[in-house]
Amino acid sequence: MKQGIHPEYQLTNVRCSCGNTFVTRSTVSEIHAELCSNCHPFYTGKQKLVDTGGRVERFQRRYAKTQAAQEAAKR
């Protein structure tokens, strides 16, 4: 490896949105994660909606419109 071209590899604090924190190594000093092994649905077996950018609300609004249109068509 060439000397002087690689970033410094240091201890890093990782914080999850669920409140879990752990230490690992990285080139950055702090990482904020949305999911970790304590709250990820694959590892916990519990369903959790991860809403990035309001996708769930947009889907629910579109679904409500189609339901209303189907009800109106039945009448």
URUR-V469703 format. One record per residue. RES is the residue in one letter. PSI is psi in whole degrees, -180 to 180 (none if undefined). OMEGA is omega in whole degrees, -180 to 180 (none if undefined). Layout:
res:RES psi:PSI omega:OMEGA
res:RES psi:PSI omega:OMEGA
This chain:
res:M psi:143 omega:177
res:K psi:144 omega:180
res:Q psi:141 omega:173
res:G psi:3 omega:-179
res:I psi:-9 omega:-177
res:H psi:143 omega:178
res:P psi:160 omega:-180
res:E psi:131 omega:180
res:Y psi:117 omega:-171
res:Q psi:169 omega:174
res:L psi:139 omega:-175
res:T psi:135 omega:173
res:N psi:128 omega:178
res:V psi:127 omega:179
res:R psi:129 omega:179
res:C psi:159 omega:179
res:S psi:-18 omega:178
res:C psi:-9 omega:180
res:G psi:-9 omega:180
res:N psi:138 omega:175
res:T psi:147 omega:175
res:F psi:166 omega:-177
res:V psi:136 omega:175
res:T psi:-166 omega:178
res:R psi:141 omega:-180
res:S psi:180 omega:177
res:T psi:-10 omega:176
res:V psi:157 omega:-174
res:S psi:-25 omega:-178
res:E psi:139 omega:-180
res:I psi:134 omega:175
res:H psi:117 omega:-177
res:A psi:150 omega:178
res:E psi:-36 omega:180
res:L psi:147 omega:174
res:C psi:-178 omega:-178
res:S psi:-20 omega:178
res:N psi:-24 omega:-176
res:C psi:-2 omega:-179
res:H psi:134 omega:-177
res:P psi:-32 omega:-180
res:F psi:-39 omega:-177
res:Y psi:-30 omega:-176
res:T psi:-23 omega:-178
res:G psi:5 omega:179
res:K psi:140 omega:179
res:Q psi:134 omega:179
res:K psi:127 omega:178
res:L psi:124 omega:176
res:V psi:105 omega:-175
res:D psi:107 omega:178
res:T psi:114 omega:176
res:G psi:22 omega:177
res:G psi:26 omega:-178
res:R psi:-39 omega:-178
res:V psi:-45 omega:-180
res:E psi:-41 omega:178
res:R psi:-42 omega:179
res:F psi:-44 omega:-179
res:Q psi:-38 omega:178
res:R psi:-44 omega:179
res:R psi:-41 omega:-180
res:Y psi:-40 omega:178
res:A psi:-38 omega:178
res:K psi:-43 omega:-179
res:T psi:-36 omega:177
res:Q psi:-42 omega:179
res:A psi:-39 omega:179
res:A psi:-38 omega:178
res:Q psi:-39 omega:177
res:E psi:-41 omega:180
res:A psi:-35 omega:180
res:A psi:-29 omega:180
res:K psi:-27 omega:-177
res:R psi:none omega:none
